[in-house]
Amino acid sequence: MAGGRAVAAFPLVAGGGPAVRRRAPEAVRRLATGLVVPAALLAGWQVTAANGWLPEQILPAPAVVLQTARDGLDDGSLLAATVTSLGRVARGFAAGGAAGLLLGAAMGLSPTARRLVHPLFLALSQVPVLGWVPILVLLVGLDEALKLIVIAWAACLPVVLGTMQGIRDVPPAYLELGRALSFGRWSQLRTVVLPAAVPSIFTGLREGLANSWQTLVVVELLASYEGLGYLMTYGRQLFQLELVLVAMAVVGAIGLVLHLLLAALEARLQRWRPAAGS
């Protein structure tokens, strides 16, 4: 009987199986549904521009924005600004995310560390990220260090909270099972605690990444002569809203791609979890 079941199931696995075939149309439907609102907004934008309901200085036509993006790619200015901003976010998010994971894990695993650090951390986190800018300007000036520190701090906050909460919310039954299997401290952390805390940790990472992009744009608006935030400032000063819209579109697209990559990595790390309804 067991052999028969195995043989019957094998063609389903080899051919992708009905579950895989069901997921493909479902993914297409989700994608199509997600494009409804953007398509409607784009259509409304085109109609508004074509009828001149708003001046071009306030709402340039989609074709003008697209041409501005092409010009920026042709002369290299858009690519250079994107690379600069990506580098800043990568360095700031890496530093802030790593610090957040370590601090969050320490407070989640150690009650003593939580009692010592958590009250001060909560107090500091109540200050808006940009509220630290005047102090940091006095300490490090307006150079690259200012941007990286602010981006790192913005990324660190949600990562700390997500990591700490994820570790604290590990079901006691999981910990008891680890003890029953005679896991050591490191094995318990690696095999039981961290896999169970993955959803909360990645929630913090995604929020930290979003914070990094938002903070990057604001910092580049305030103190930079390069990057996507600077392009927004430059376009505003010259009353070229199409340039501002191009920079905003690039920031949004990159943020979405990075969010999807983190979501895919999270799903890969959670392959051990049973599918919903199974």
Backbone bond lengths (Angstrom), bond angles and torsions (degrees), N, CA, C in turn:
res aa  C-N    CA-C-N  psi(-1)  N-CA   C-N-CA  omega(-1)  CA-C   N-CA-C  phi
1 M - - - 1.464 - - 1.521 110.78 -
2 A 1.371 114.81 -44.37 1.463 117.74 -178.98 1.507 111.11 -65.41
3 G 1.399 114.62 -39.51 1.466 117.85 179.18 1.506 111.41 -64.44
4 G 1.362 116.56 -40.24 1.458 119.98 178.60 1.494 112.05 -62.03
5 R 1.325 117.16 -41.02 1.464 119.98 179.21 1.510 110.72 -63.60
6 A 1.371 115.99 -39.98 1.454 119.24 -179.07 1.523 111.28 -64.67
7 V 1.360 116.14 -41.55 1.448 119.75 -179.18 1.526 110.60 -66.77
8 A 1.356 115.68 -39.15 1.464 118.91 -179.19 1.509 111.95 -67.27
9 A 1.323 116.42 -32.97 1.463 119.74 -177.86 1.515 112.48 -79.22
10 F 1.350 116.67 -22.57 1.467 118.91 -172.96 1.518 113.70 -61.58
11 P 1.372 119.30 -45.15 1.462 117.38 179.78 1.516 114.18 -61.49
12 L 1.341 116.69 -30.21 1.458 119.42 179.21 1.518 111.08 -66.45
13 V 1.360 114.59 -39.21 1.463 118.41 179.00 1.518 110.31 -69.89
14 A 1.341 116.19 -44.01 1.461 119.08 -176.34 1.518 111.57 -66.34
15 G 1.327 117.07 -35.47 1.446 119.48 -177.26 1.504 113.93 -90.76
16 G 1.316 117.69 6.28 1.456 120.56 -179.01 1.504 111.76 99.16
17 G 1.343 118.07 -26.43 1.456 120.90 174.70 1.509 112.55 77.43
18 P 1.331 116.79 158.33 1.459 119.46 179.80 1.511 113.23 -64.63
19 A 1.335 116.83 -31.50 1.470 118.80 -179.82 1.525 110.66 -63.65
20 V 1.354 115.11 -41.89 1.467 118.77 179.47 1.519 110.25 -66.20
21 R 1.358 116.21 -41.31 1.458 119.33 179.98 1.518 111.61 -65.71
22 R 1.344 117.49 -29.51 1.459 119.64 177.68 1.518 111.43 -74.33
23 R 1.345 116.24 -33.78 1.464 119.24 -175.93 1.521 111.93 -68.06
24 A 1.347 117.65 -33.02 1.466 119.68 -177.27 1.522 112.27 -62.58
25 P 1.353 120.00 -52.94 1.476 118.49 176.83 1.515 112.86 -61.95
26 E 1.334 116.72 -33.70 1.464 119.27 179.23 1.519 110.77 -64.70
27 A 1.336 117.39 -40.74 1.463 120.52 178.12 1.523 110.77 -65.15
28 V 1.343 116.42 -38.62 1.470 119.81 178.20 1.523 110.18 -64.15
29 R 1.331 116.66 -41.88 1.470 120.16 179.40 1.526 110.77 -63.74
30 R 1.330 117.17 -41.36 1.470 119.79 178.68 1.519 110.60 -63.36
31 L 1.331 116.34 -41.67 1.465 119.68 179.37 1.522 110.74 -63.80
32 A 1.338 115.65 -44.43 1.466 119.34 179.68 1.523 111.40 -62.91
33 T 1.326 116.63 -41.03 1.463 120.15 178.46 1.522 111.48 -63.64
34 G 1.332 115.80 -39.59 1.456 119.30 179.86 1.511 113.86 -68.57
35 L 1.334 116.90 -19.32 1.473 120.25 -179.21 1.523 112.57 -90.37
36 V 1.340 117.51 -7.67 1.467 120.26 -176.15 1.523 111.19 -62.71
37 V 1.324 116.89 -53.02 1.470 120.14 -177.31 1.529 111.57 -64.91
38 P 1.369 119.81 -47.70 1.471 117.72 176.77 1.525 113.20 -57.76
39 A 1.343 117.53 -39.68 1.462 119.95 179.43 1.526 111.06 -64.83
40 A 1.336 116.61 -39.61 1.468 120.05 178.84 1.526 110.42 -65.93
41 L 1.334 117.24 -41.90 1.465 120.15 178.09 1.526 111.21 -64.11
42 L 1.339 116.63 -41.03 1.461 119.72 179.01 1.525 111.05 -64.01
43 A 1.346 115.87 -40.39 1.464 119.56 178.46 1.531 110.92 -64.67
44 G 1.326 116.66 -43.23 1.461 119.88 177.37 1.512 112.37 -63.28
45 W 1.338 115.91 -38.70 1.463 121.12 176.93 1.532 110.56 -61.28
46 Q 1.347 116.48 -46.05 1.462 120.94 -179.26 1.535 111.22 -63.93
47 V 1.321 116.97 -42.18 1.469 120.56 179.81 1.527 110.10 -64.54
48 T 1.328 116.50 -43.15 1.466 120.56 179.70 1.523 111.40 -61.97
49 A 1.347 116.13 -43.78 1.466 119.71 -179.72 1.523 111.20 -68.55
50 A 1.327 117.10 -40.27 1.462 120.63 -177.45 1.526 112.18 -65.69
51 N 1.337 116.13 -33.56 1.460 120.13 -178.82 1.529 113.18 -91.55
52 G 1.342 117.17 -2.36 1.452 120.71 178.18 1.505 114.24 65.54
53 W 1.347 116.40 30.98 1.460 119.57 -179.68 1.521 112.25 -69.38
54 L 1.323 116.82 -23.16 1.466 122.05 175.10 1.523 108.36 -131.08
55 P 1.331 118.18 143.68 1.465 120.24 178.30 1.530 111.28 -60.73
56 E 1.340 116.41 152.22 1.462 121.00 179.85 1.524 111.99 -62.32
57 Q 1.345 117.07 -27.63 1.462 119.61 178.78 1.526 111.35 -67.87
58 I 1.321 117.00 -21.92 1.465 121.55 179.37 1.524 110.86 -97.56
59 L 1.339 116.83 -43.19 1.454 120.60 -178.81 1.525 109.38 -140.67
60 P 1.347 116.92 90.81 1.462 119.06 177.58 1.525 111.11 -68.74
61 A 1.304 116.90 156.90 1.463 121.99 -178.99 1.528 110.51 -68.19
62 P 1.339 117.10 152.03 1.475 119.61 177.64 1.523 112.75 -54.73
63 A 1.350 117.21 -37.53 1.464 119.83 179.81 1.527 111.39 -62.36
64 V 1.333 117.43 -36.09 1.466 121.18 178.88 1.529 110.12 -67.46
65 V 1.327 116.52 -42.35 1.463 120.48 178.56 1.524 110.06 -63.78
66 L 1.333 116.66 -42.92 1.467 120.18 179.05 1.520 111.06 -63.21
67 Q 1.315 117.70 -40.87 1.463 120.37 178.54 1.524 111.34 -66.03
68 T 1.331 116.67 -37.22 1.466 120.06 176.56 1.520 111.05 -62.72
69 A 1.344 116.56 -39.89 1.461 120.38 177.20 1.527 110.49 -64.03
70 R 1.324 117.44 -41.78 1.465 120.62 177.83 1.522 111.29 -63.12
71 D 1.334 116.12 -43.22 1.464 119.25 178.58 1.522 110.88 -61.80
72 G 1.350 116.34 -40.94 1.457 119.63 178.85 1.517 112.78 -64.72
73 L 1.334 116.73 -34.26 1.465 120.12 176.44 1.521 110.81 -72.86
74 D 1.321 116.50 -37.90 1.467 120.02 -178.29 1.527 111.52 -66.09
75 D 1.324 117.05 -44.29 1.471 118.59 -178.57 1.531 113.30 -87.85
76 G 1.333 117.27 -3.19 1.460 121.12 175.02 1.507 115.29 85.43
77 S 1.336 118.07 -5.50 1.471 119.77 -175.62 1.531 111.40 -68.29
78 L 1.323 117.42 -39.08 1.463 120.34 -178.78 1.519 110.55 -68.99
79 L 1.325 116.90 -42.50 1.462 120.04 178.67 1.518 111.18 -64.97
80 A 1.327 117.28 -41.92 1.464 120.61 179.58 1.523 111.10 -62.83
81 A 1.338 117.04 -43.10 1.461 120.24 178.92 1.531 110.97 -65.06
82 T 1.332 116.37 -39.43 1.465 120.06 179.83 1.522 111.29 -65.37
83 V 1.326 116.75 -44.56 1.468 120.51 179.41 1.530 110.65 -62.24
84 T 1.327 116.46 -41.60 1.468 120.27 179.26 1.533 111.00 -61.55
85 S 1.329 116.65 -47.44 1.456 120.26 -178.77 1.523 111.45 -67.48
86 L 1.333 116.88 -40.02 1.466 120.08 177.77 1.522 111.11 -61.16
87 G 1.331 116.24 -41.37 1.462 119.25 178.66 1.516 112.00 -62.81
88 R 1.318 116.28 -41.72 1.466 119.34 179.08 1.523 111.27 -64.40
89 V 1.324 116.47 -44.65 1.461 119.54 179.70 1.525 110.54 -64.85
90 A 1.325 117.13 -41.78 1.465 120.34 -178.88 1.525 110.91 -60.48
91 R 1.324 116.48 -46.97 1.468 119.14 -178.41 1.531 111.22 -69.52
92 G 1.324 116.36 -44.62 1.460 118.94 -178.77 1.516 112.27 -66.61
93 F 1.336 116.90 -43.43 1.460 120.10 -179.64 1.527 111.20 -67.60
94 A 1.325 117.41 -38.75 1.463 120.23 178.40 1.527 110.71 -61.30
95 A 1.330 116.49 -46.01 1.463 119.72 -179.62 1.527 111.08 -67.58
96 G 1.331 116.53 -47.93 1.464 119.41 -178.82 1.509 112.46 -67.49
97 G 1.348 117.64 -39.43 1.456 120.19 178.81 1.513 112.55 -65.12
98 A 1.342 116.61 -43.18 1.469 119.86 178.93 1.527 111.07 -63.37
99 A 1.331 116.08 -45.33 1.467 119.43 178.09 1.525 110.84 -62.78
100 G 1.335 117.07 -40.09 1.451 120.59 179.56 1.508 112.59 -65.11
101 L 1.343 117.12 -40.49 1.469 120.35 177.89 1.522 111.24 -63.10
102 L 1.329 116.37 -43.85 1.466 119.56 -178.86 1.523 111.55 -67.06
103 L 1.329 116.63 -46.73 1.457 119.72 -178.52 1.524 110.93 -67.65
104 G 1.332 117.27 -42.23 1.453 120.37 178.92 1.515 112.05 -63.68
105 A 1.349 116.31 -40.58 1.461 119.49 178.18 1.525 111.00 -65.12
106 A 1.332 116.22 -40.85 1.470 119.09 179.25 1.522 111.08 -61.65
107 M 1.340 117.32 -44.55 1.466 119.86 -179.43 1.530 111.65 -72.65
108 G 1.338 117.66 -28.93 1.451 119.50 178.49 1.511 113.19 -75.37
109 L 1.344 116.39 -33.08 1.459 120.26 -176.20 1.516 112.88 -90.19
110 S 1.324 117.63 -28.82 1.459 120.92 -173.29 1.530 111.21 -117.17
111 P 1.322 117.88 112.85 1.469 119.65 175.13 1.525 112.60 -58.54
112 T 1.330 116.37 -34.64 1.459 119.80 179.49 1.527 110.97 -64.51
113 A 1.325 116.32 -46.98 1.463 119.74 178.06 1.521 110.75 -61.99
114 R 1.326 117.27 -37.74 1.462 120.50 179.44 1.521 110.58 -64.46
115 R 1.308 117.69 -42.69 1.475 120.12 -179.90 1.529 110.95 -67.08
116 L 1.330 116.94 -33.84 1.457 119.76 -177.10 1.525 112.46 -78.91
117 V 1.321 117.58 -39.72 1.464 121.35 -168.28 1.526 112.94 -103.24
118 H 1.328 117.13 -35.28 1.466 119.90 -170.20 1.532 113.32 -58.88
119 P 1.336 120.70 -45.45 1.480 119.09 179.52 1.526 112.92 -59.13
120 L 1.347 116.92 -44.25 1.461 119.81 179.32 1.529 110.67 -66.01
121 F 1.326 116.84 -40.47 1.464 120.22 179.48 1.522 110.97 -62.07
122 L 1.327 117.00 -43.52 1.461 120.20 178.85 1.524 111.17 -62.39
123 A 1.334 116.17 -40.70 1.465 119.28 179.85 1.528 110.71 -64.06
124 L 1.333 117.34 -44.59 1.460 120.35 -179.32 1.524 111.76 -67.42
125 S 1.335 116.77 -34.44 1.459 119.66 -177.84 1.521 112.89 -71.59
126 Q 1.325 117.80 -15.48 1.466 119.75 177.75 1.519 112.50 -73.89
127 V 1.322 116.25 -19.76 1.468 119.92 177.59 1.522 108.35 -78.20
128 P 1.325 119.90 126.10 1.473 120.71 177.95 1.517 110.81 -55.07
129 V 1.331 114.62 146.12 1.468 119.38 -176.78 1.521 111.27 -55.19
130 L 1.331 116.75 -43.42 1.470 119.31 -178.97 1.522 112.62 -70.51
131 G 1.346 116.94 -14.79 1.456 119.52 176.03 1.517 112.67 -66.56
132 W 1.347 116.51 -19.63 1.464 119.86 178.58 1.527 112.25 -84.02
133 V 1.323 117.57 -11.56 1.463 120.44 -173.99 1.530 112.60 -59.27
134 P 1.353 119.94 -47.36 1.474 117.73 -178.97 1.534 113.27 -58.51
135 I 1.334 116.38 -39.50 1.473 118.87 178.96 1.518 110.51 -67.43
136 L 1.338 116.44 -42.82 1.461 120.07 -178.53 1.526 111.35 -66.71
137 V 1.327 117.07 -33.60 1.469 119.44 177.23 1.518 109.88 -60.87
138 L 1.329 116.81 -41.33 1.464 119.95 178.59 1.520 111.92 -66.88
139 L 1.349 116.72 -32.26 1.462 120.37 -175.71 1.521 112.79 -84.83
140 V 1.338 117.68 -43.48 1.468 120.22 -172.75 1.523 113.09 -121.08
141 G 1.335 118.33 -3.74 1.453 120.77 -179.70 1.514 112.08 81.19
142 L 1.324 115.45 -163.67 1.461 121.93 -176.32 1.524 113.31 -101.67
143 D 1.333 116.28 13.54 1.455 119.14 -176.37 1.531 111.50 -79.39
144 E 1.317 115.49 -166.45 1.465 122.05 -174.84 1.522 112.24 -61.77
145 A 1.324 117.34 -30.63 1.465 119.95 -178.20 1.517 111.36 -60.31
146 L 1.314 117.51 -37.28 1.468 120.80 179.52 1.526 110.48 -59.71
147 K 1.323 116.84 -47.55 1.456 120.45 -177.77 1.519 111.14 -64.20
148 L 1.327 116.91 -43.17 1.460 119.85 -176.96 1.528 111.24 -67.24
149 I 1.323 117.62 -39.34 1.467 120.61 -179.97 1.523 110.65 -65.54
150 V 1.327 116.84 -44.17 1.465 120.24 -179.10 1.531 110.53 -65.47
151 I 1.330 117.02 -42.90 1.468 120.25 178.39 1.525 110.61 -63.86
152 A 1.330 117.04 -42.63 1.463 120.48 -179.82 1.527 111.33 -63.23
153 W 1.323 116.61 -41.58 1.464 119.46 179.80 1.527 110.82 -66.05
154 A 1.322 117.11 -39.84 1.463 120.54 178.66 1.520 111.04 -63.75
155 A 1.337 117.42 -36.93 1.458 120.82 178.86 1.523 111.95 -74.60
156 C 1.319 116.49 -33.59 1.460 121.21 -173.64 1.523 112.62 -66.42
157 L 1.323 117.21 -39.51 1.466 120.45 -171.73 1.524 113.11 -56.58
158 P 1.340 120.51 -57.53 1.462 118.85 -178.44 1.519 113.36 -68.14
159 V 1.343 117.47 -28.43 1.466 119.66 179.28 1.523 110.39 -66.94
160 V 1.319 117.09 -41.52 1.467 120.79 177.18 1.521 110.37 -59.48
161 L 1.313 116.48 -50.23 1.461 120.27 -176.40 1.528 111.60 -66.02
162 G 1.335 117.08 -41.38 1.453 119.87 179.96 1.506 112.47 -66.57
163 T 1.331 117.11 -42.32 1.467 120.74 179.95 1.518 111.13 -66.49
164 M 1.312 116.91 -46.20 1.462 120.26 179.89 1.524 111.06 -60.69
165 Q 1.334 117.06 -47.24 1.458 120.11 -177.44 1.524 111.32 -67.68
166 G 1.327 116.65 -37.91 1.454 119.51 178.64 1.510 112.62 -62.36
167 I 1.320 117.23 -41.86 1.468 120.60 179.02 1.519 110.73 -69.41
168 R 1.312 117.45 -40.05 1.464 119.82 179.98 1.526 112.20 -68.56
169 D 1.341 117.40 -25.55 1.462 120.85 -177.10 1.523 113.40 -91.12
170 V 1.327 118.44 7.21 1.466 119.92 176.86 1.532 108.66 -61.15
171 P 1.325 118.43 127.25 1.469 120.44 -177.67 1.527 111.58 -56.73
172 P 1.319 118.11 135.63 1.472 120.39 178.86 1.525 112.73 -57.97
173 A 1.329 117.12 -29.55 1.469 119.40 179.86 1.519 110.90 -62.94
174 Y 1.354 117.45 -35.19 1.457 120.37 178.27 1.527 110.41 -65.07
175 L 1.333 115.33 -43.74 1.462 119.30 179.49 1.520 111.47 -64.84
176 E 1.323 116.40 -39.14 1.461 120.64 178.80 1.518 110.51 -64.58
177 L 1.328 116.92 -38.79 1.459 120.06 177.91 1.523 110.60 -64.13
178 G 1.330 117.30 -40.78 1.454 120.13 177.29 1.513 112.08 -61.66
179 R 1.324 115.87 -41.74 1.470 118.46 177.72 1.527 111.10 -66.05
180 A 1.336 116.50 -37.64 1.474 119.57 178.96 1.521 111.20 -65.03
181 L 1.325 117.08 -30.51 1.458 120.80 177.81 1.523 112.62 -87.45
182 S 1.324 116.38 7.29 1.466 122.99 176.49 1.525 112.57 61.62
183 F 1.341 115.79 37.92 1.463 119.54 175.44 1.516 109.73 -69.80
184 G 1.330 115.68 140.90 1.448 119.91 171.43 1.519 110.34 -76.46
185 R 1.339 115.88 178.95 1.464 119.97 -177.21 1.529 111.40 -60.68
186 W 1.345 116.66 -46.28 1.453 120.04 -179.04 1.527 111.40 -68.43
187 S 1.342 116.71 -41.91 1.466 119.80 178.64 1.527 111.01 -63.69
188 Q 1.329 116.58 -39.21 1.467 119.97 177.72 1.537 110.55 -62.15
189 L 1.328 116.02 -42.02 1.464 120.11 -179.43 1.528 110.81 -67.28
190 R 1.325 116.60 -46.20 1.463 120.96 -174.69 1.528 112.48 -74.47
191 T 1.323 117.00 -35.76 1.461 120.30 -172.03 1.525 113.01 -94.92
192 V 1.336 116.66 -30.15 1.463 119.69 -172.85 1.526 111.76 -113.35
193 V 1.327 116.74 -55.70 1.460 120.62 -169.20 1.530 111.55 -68.95
194 L 1.342 116.87 -55.45 1.460 119.30 -174.88 1.536 113.09 -63.70
195 P 1.340 119.99 -44.45 1.480 117.74 176.61 1.524 113.12 -59.33
196 A 1.336 117.64 -38.38 1.461 119.90 179.92 1.528 111.83 -70.76
197 A 1.333 116.91 -26.17 1.463 120.81 -177.56 1.524 112.84 -91.06
198 V 1.341 118.29 -1.52 1.466 121.82 -175.57 1.528 113.22 -54.19
199 P 1.353 120.43 -46.87 1.475 118.52 -177.84 1.526 113.09 -57.70
200 S 1.320 116.86 -45.81 1.456 119.89 -178.93 1.530 111.26 -68.56
201 I 1.330 116.60 -38.16 1.460 120.30 179.23 1.525 110.37 -62.50
202 F 1.325 116.47 -44.24 1.464 119.09 -178.11 1.523 111.78 -73.21
203 T 1.320 117.49 -27.68 1.464 118.53 171.88 1.525 110.11 -61.18
204 G 1.326 116.10 -44.34 1.458 119.90 176.66 1.517 112.68 -64.10
205 L 1.344 117.31 -38.71 1.463 120.28 179.32 1.525 111.15 -65.87
206 R 1.341 117.23 -41.86 1.460 119.08 179.59 1.527 110.99 -65.93
207 E 1.334 116.69 -40.91 1.460 118.77 176.89 1.524 110.83 -65.86
208 G 1.320 116.68 -38.40 1.456 119.95 177.90 1.512 112.40 -64.08
209 L 1.336 116.54 -38.58 1.459 119.75 178.11 1.524 111.05 -67.13
210 A 1.333 116.50 -42.03 1.463 119.55 176.79 1.521 110.75 -62.08
211 N 1.334 117.03 -42.99 1.465 120.70 177.24 1.524 111.37 -60.57
212 S 1.335 115.72 -37.46 1.466 119.43 -179.23 1.515 110.93 -62.35
213 W 1.333 116.95 -45.38 1.458 119.98 -179.94 1.527 111.58 -65.33
214 Q 1.320 116.26 -43.88 1.459 119.11 -179.77 1.526 110.91 -62.81
215 T 1.328 116.03 -43.58 1.460 119.99 -179.24 1.521 111.08 -67.88
216 L 1.341 116.35 -37.69 1.462 120.04 178.19 1.527 111.24 -56.56
217 V 1.320 116.24 -47.95 1.461 119.82 -177.55 1.522 110.52 -61.76
218 V 1.331 116.49 -43.46 1.465 119.71 -178.41 1.519 110.50 -65.95
219 V 1.337 117.10 -43.70 1.467 119.99 -179.21 1.523 110.51 -64.82
220 E 1.340 117.14 -40.09 1.463 119.16 178.50 1.521 111.67 -69.26
221 L 1.323 116.55 -28.65 1.462 119.36 174.24 1.525 110.81 -65.70
222 L 1.354 115.39 -35.85 1.456 119.87 -174.66 1.524 112.87 -84.18
223 A 1.318 116.96 -42.33 1.469 119.27 -169.36 1.519 110.77 -148.07
224 S 1.329 116.77 73.27 1.456 119.25 176.60 1.527 109.27 -163.14
225 Y 1.325 114.44 153.18 1.456 120.82 174.99 1.525 110.73 -120.34
226 E 1.335 116.42 18.67 1.447 121.83 177.38 1.521 108.52 -159.52
227 G 1.316 116.28 158.96 1.456 120.78 -178.88 1.522 111.81 106.93
228 L 1.322 115.59 170.95 1.462 121.33 -177.44 1.530 111.45 -67.43
229 G 1.324 117.65 -37.03 1.456 120.29 176.92 1.513 111.29 -62.67
230 Y 1.345 115.83 -38.69 1.463 118.62 177.67 1.529 110.95 -66.39
231 L 1.342 117.35 -36.78 1.464 119.59 176.42 1.517 111.17 -59.59
232 M 1.337 116.89 -38.47 1.461 120.14 177.54 1.534 110.65 -63.38
233 T 1.321 115.97 -44.72 1.461 119.80 178.65 1.528 111.08 -62.80
234 Y 1.313 116.00 -44.36 1.468 121.07 -179.75 1.526 110.87 -61.90
235 G 1.347 116.40 -44.49 1.459 119.62 178.16 1.517 112.81 -64.13
236 R 1.331 116.35 -37.59 1.466 119.34 179.44 1.525 110.59 -66.87
237 Q 1.330 116.12 -41.81 1.461 119.35 -178.77 1.532 112.05 -64.18
238 L 1.339 115.85 -32.45 1.460 120.27 -179.44 1.520 112.31 -94.84
239 F 1.327 117.10 6.40 1.460 122.27 -177.76 1.536 111.56 57.24
240 Q 1.330 115.37 36.47 1.462 121.64 176.04 1.524 108.40 -106.09
241 L 1.319 115.68 81.13 1.456 119.69 -176.92 1.526 111.77 -64.07
242 E 1.337 116.91 -26.33 1.464 119.07 178.80 1.528 111.35 -62.20
243 L 1.338 117.52 -34.22 1.457 121.09 177.30 1.528 110.71 -69.68
244 V 1.321 115.87 -39.30 1.473 120.20 176.20 1.517 110.09 -61.74
245 L 1.325 117.90 -43.84 1.462 121.76 -179.03 1.523 111.69 -65.72
246 V 1.329 116.83 -37.73 1.467 119.77 177.60 1.524 110.48 -62.54
247 A 1.333 117.29 -46.76 1.462 120.54 179.22 1.522 111.16 -62.81
248 M 1.333 117.21 -40.85 1.460 120.58 177.48 1.527 111.20 -62.13
249 A 1.340 116.31 -41.59 1.465 119.98 179.86 1.525 111.26 -63.59
250 V 1.328 117.41 -40.43 1.459 120.75 179.17 1.519 110.49 -65.13
251 V 1.327 117.45 -44.40 1.466 121.02 178.42 1.526 110.19 -60.22
252 G 1.334 117.05 -46.01 1.457 119.99 -179.56 1.513 112.40 -64.06
253 A 1.344 117.06 -41.92 1.468 120.29 -178.47 1.523 111.16 -65.91
254 I 1.331 116.95 -44.15 1.464 119.48 -179.92 1.520 110.37 -66.09
255 G 1.326 116.84 -42.08 1.464 119.51 177.89 1.517 111.93 -60.10
256 L 1.337 117.24 -40.33 1.464 120.77 178.80 1.521 111.09 -65.16
257 V 1.333 116.92 -44.23 1.468 120.13 -179.80 1.529 110.91 -61.87
258 L 1.328 116.97 -44.53 1.459 120.05 179.69 1.523 111.12 -64.95
259 H 1.330 117.22 -38.49 1.466 120.99 176.20 1.531 110.35 -60.30
260 L 1.327 117.14 -44.65 1.466 120.58 -179.72 1.525 111.46 -66.22
261 L 1.330 117.05 -36.44 1.460 119.80 177.79 1.524 111.09 -64.96
262 L 1.332 117.36 -42.00 1.460 120.20 176.56 1.523 111.15 -64.22
263 A 1.338 116.65 -39.77 1.460 119.75 178.57 1.529 111.02 -63.87
264 A 1.346 117.08 -39.94 1.465 120.53 178.19 1.519 110.93 -65.84
265 L 1.334 117.10 -40.69 1.462 120.18 177.79 1.524 110.76 -64.22
266 E 1.335 116.41 -40.67 1.466 119.84 177.63 1.523 110.87 -61.75
267 A 1.335 117.11 -44.63 1.463 119.93 179.29 1.522 111.18 -62.30
268 R 1.318 116.92 -37.36 1.464 120.01 179.11 1.523 111.07 -66.58
269 L 1.326 117.01 -38.30 1.465 120.03 179.97 1.523 112.44 -73.95
270 Q 1.332 116.49 -14.15 1.465 119.98 -179.25 1.524 112.59 -109.53
271 R 1.326 116.39 25.76 1.461 119.07 179.80 1.532 112.21 -63.01
272 W 1.328 116.44 -21.59 1.466 119.39 -179.10 1.512 112.18 -72.98
273 R 1.348 117.65 -18.14 1.448 119.58 -178.09 1.524 110.01 -75.00
274 P 1.347 118.55 139.76 1.460 120.25 177.03 1.519 110.59 -67.12
275 A 1.316 116.88 145.97 1.457 120.97 177.65 1.519 110.13 -67.14
276 A 1.350 116.08 151.60 1.449 120.74 -179.19 1.513 110.02 -60.18
277 G 1.309 116.14 133.07 1.462 121.75 177.95 1.497 113.80 87.63
278 S 1.377 118.24 -6.95 1.445 119.43 -179.84 1.497 110.87 -87.21
